[in-house]
């Protein structure tokens, strides 16, 4: 559009656009700096608030511990407790019980520190006195606050209380006699409203600031200031900030909160309390000064742009007047008027340009006559040279077109003025389209490949040749082909170049498919490893609870129910134990490649002796004899090497025949490897199962015949492969088995 404007409007427009761009850049920079400063200030305020609330929470917990310890040290409470324990089931004991409850009851008030208090005898963990009569007689022997409270004042982290159907937090302290003997554990369920008040207390810096705690289950421990819906509180919080914080991270970020509102968030992971503290403020409030500052910048920039426009118009007119006069004289000269003489009105660059024009016009008039004489001579020479070039071009074209590789000749400006048929076919253009000058170097190159072309041209200009490189061509129909290009400068002075081009599309597609499959395989393996670890880890907590309670049932009710109940409980205990063993083995299997230690020189003899020590009880039970030959030092993960020996030795002991187990370990250097052998006199295996036994969960015998999870040999295989080796077995039924595995030679001679 600017081509149709006069010189004065174009200059004025250029000046105005330059001023506008300058003002826009300065304003944007000032606004960005101001916004960044506001963000830093707000983040610092939030971080300070987070530290303050974290310190207040720690102080509250310390006061609860101290208060519980002081109450446990009460002489009256000690005396009545000693009387209750010394004379149970007597009138004196009942009176002591009532005095204990009466002494504890005043501390349990609505809105007070404690919601309930209880005394737990230390042998069986039974509640012997409590402000809540429903708690008396219950057993608390597996509660953390009971186990820790027997040793020192303790505040248990927030947990989910099944009886309360909600979150709870309990403090405890030991009650001891004058001679230091443990009489009972004093425990009190804390009022979480006090902690909520500490965390949700407003800082006063912002109207929309908020703070709350969440537990590892993403449930609100304290109520946010701006959230009162009990359904949402029970459903928990699932935001980016909570995800990062519960992953053990502390930091700041800009993200949506639980309302979906953009906020500035500071999150801190309180590792000791297993809680996440989140402090935030709405971005709309925090950035109000930045928006006001931006509006002021916009108004000032508009006023300055109006002033700049007036200055630009005046300056443009000053420049264009002598230029227009020069243009008029040049027009007359181009029309054949050689008598044109431009007026010299100034001594600046425009005046020098007018003098130069006058000198040029006089010189051109003098040389025109001489050029007419030369023209006749050149026409004859050009005709002869043209005939010679046509013959040479025909020969060259035949040679190039017969080639099975693309050949193109391009000028210094990137225009392709010659190519063979193979090259034209790669571009999808006809020779007619090519001859019409419709193909340029940049036209057939996708934008992302232009930098590679520029590097090749620079190398070409510096050395005369360029390193072959790969790129894509854009065909006329819009499709792309991959090519390999090698360029060289032709001997012409105009800097033209020749390109030898090979179509490698099929090869690139094959490479891309292989790369995609490799990425899919790596991603799949990573996801499987992560799944195995997470599944095993997350199953541990409920399994420990099942195992603990089934064992508790077995101890407490064995013989008190019928034989079927005892048998069923035994089945549950055994199943939980086997499930826990299976999960631990699966966790070990998933950690081989992800939790391994760096390789260091390891004495295989020491690793084997450690494995033998670990299996000492098992070996004694079966009368096993384990011997070994001299063993080398290798570069390995020491704990994993011990585990490898231990798994193979335990297999030899477990799958023994009628004779006591006899196992021999040896090593032999072969080429660049150490070949280890673990030979036993056990029951052996069928050769057809030699590969199957190294697959996870694959077993050749029932669990009733031989215990185990079927993961041991799979772990061995994974450990050996991590160390760059391989593992196999040679065996026949009833003839024992020899397990072999290889490790690269990095250590010294055997010991």
Secondary structure by P-SEA (a helix, b strand, c coil): ccccccaaaaaaaaaaaaaaaaaaaaaaaaaaaaaaaaaaaaaaaaaaaaaaaaaaaaaaaaaaaaaaaaaaacaaaaaaaaaaaaccccaaaaaaaaaaaaaacccccccccccccccccccccccccccccccccccccccaaaaaaaccbbbbcbbbbccccccbbbbbbbbbcccccccbbbbbbccaaaaaaaaacccccccccccccccccccccccccccccaaaaaaccccaaaaaaaaccccccccccccccccbbbbbbcccccbbbbbbbbccccaaaaaaaaaaaaaaaaaaaaaaaaaaaaaaaaaaaaaaaaaaaaaaaaaccccbbbbbccccaaaaaaaaaaaaaaaaaaaaaaaaaaaaaaaaaaaaaaaaaaaaaaaaaaaaaaccbbbbbbccccccccccaaaaaaacccaaaaaaccccccccccccaaaaaaaaaaaaacccccccccccccccccbbbbbbbbbbbcccccccbbbbbbbaaaaaaaaaaaaaaaaaaaaaaaaaaaaaaaaaaaaaaaaaaaaaaaaaaaacccccccaaaaaaaaaaaaaaaaaaaaaaaaaaaaaccccccccccccaaaaaaaaaaaaaaaaaaabbbbbbcbbbbbbcaaaaaaaaaaaaaaaaaaacccccbbbbbbccccccbbbbbbbbcccccccccccccccccccccccccccccccaaaaaaaaaaaaccccccccccccbbbbbbbbcccccccc
